Amino acid sequence: MQAERVNPEPLRVGVVGLGWAGEQHLKSYLRMPGVEAVALAGMEERKLAELGRRYGVPNLYPDYAELVERDDLDAVSICAPNHLHAPAAIAALEGGKHVLCEKPLARTGEEAEGILHAARKASRVVHVAFTQRERGDVQALKRHVLEGNLGRIYHARATWMRRNGIPGLGSWFTSKEMAGGGPLIDLGVHMIDMALFLMGEPEVESVTCATYSELGPRGRGGRGDARTAVGDAYEVEDMATAFIRLSGNATLSLEAGWAAYRESGDDFGVTLYGTDGGAEIKVKNYGTEDTVRIYTDVAGVPAVVAPEIEPREGHLNVVHRFVETLRRGDRESKSGEEGLLRARVIDACYASSLENREISLARQRESP
């Protein structure tokens, strides 16, 4: 598909959502030359006014529908709770806007398919904010993989575990209807994305998953930093494990937990096992230093390499990729399709846990 002529006018963007992610999008857009953040939407009146003043956003709306109806916006960031991702993104796309959506793209694969359908129909771009793949250590390890230094990667292990990290007991995060799930859809989707990105996007063939709700229902493991209380019910898992079979006879094991009796911290990482080498990323409490190890042989002797990695800002780089895609006139970006694939994997994981059996994704891959 031939790229469209790049429009020399400034990109005018709006942001839906007033939480931490929405603020990261606002700050990142303001650091992009030739981008204007002109509209912001959210239900909390005081927070809306505060962020509008802080970042100089002139047009403020309590309802995202009013924002996406503006005919002078080029793009919209969707940073609202998960249950609003699909309706807000589809409304923006139908209004002719490009969309940058926080992860997960949607609560379910069916909702994600609806977003992609609207994007194709409107000839608009959908990107998903998979911020962790934009880290300096992940990008450096990806280059190492592309150079062939690990050979064929046949197994990976991805984990994101917290000691006390349920993001708001009784908030939208713990509502099945609003969030779609617990740490599997919140943290696990990041780690599935990171692992598949590093492995070269093998096809997911089947999943076997188990979920647990052991601490949250008893009021344990809460972090208490989510303020939008919607009730007292704890309706999602607080930990999930999965075994994922991939094309090429490769496999991926996954562990994601908001709360567990383990060492204190908020830690994630990926380990790769290849035919010619191995590697791991271990991140403690979002640190950026000394996180990568490369395992290889030097003169026939086992060796460990600890490369120096330049830190990168996840949201800033996500926004930069999105903006540059729009400026190139590229309408075939794969970010939205990758978001859909991750949503289908999460669907299969929850189905496997519910039905206590392995779930094949072959039929999902055949659907448009």
Secondary structure, DSSP 8 states (H G I E B T S, - for coil): --------S-EEEEEE--SHHHHHHHHHHHTSTTEEEEEEE-S-HHHHHHHHHHHT--EEESSHHHHHT-TT-SEEEE-S-GGGHHHHHHHHHHTT-EEEEESSS-SSHHHHHHHHHHHHHHT--EEEE-GGGGSHHHHHHHHHHHTTTT-SEEEEEEEEEESB-BS-TTBGGG-HHHHSSSHIIIIIHHHHHHHHHHHT---EEEEEEEEE-SSGGGT-SB------B--S---S-SEEEEEEEEGGGEEEEEEEESB-SSSSSEEEEEEEEESS-EEEEEEETT--SS-EEEEEEETTEEEEE--------HHHHHHHHHHHHHHHT----SHHHHHHHHHHHHHHHHHHHHHTS-EE-HHHHH--
